[in-house]
């Protein structure tokens, strides 16, 4: 699932949440096919997990280096791999791996 605003309080600062975030999280959790909720809006970025769903808030380019803000998400049956889209960023370009629960 992709959105601009975060839905899970653990994935962002509280003043950046969707106004109806509790309703959205409940709806997402009602469907075992939902594995991740990817969003922006909170420029600091963030992460949380609840009920087997990963909530990823990507940091913004206006406050972070492009190597931290530009990402490619590769989707596999058992995992998501989030990797910087910027090469030669001065840090290893190994992906962040989020394991997906099998339902």
Protein Blocks (a to p, Z undefined) as FASTA:
>chain_A
ZZfbdfbfklpcfklgcfklmmmmmmmmmpmkbmbdcdehilnbpaddeehiacdddddf
klpcfklmpccddddfkbccdddfbghkopacbdcddddddZZ
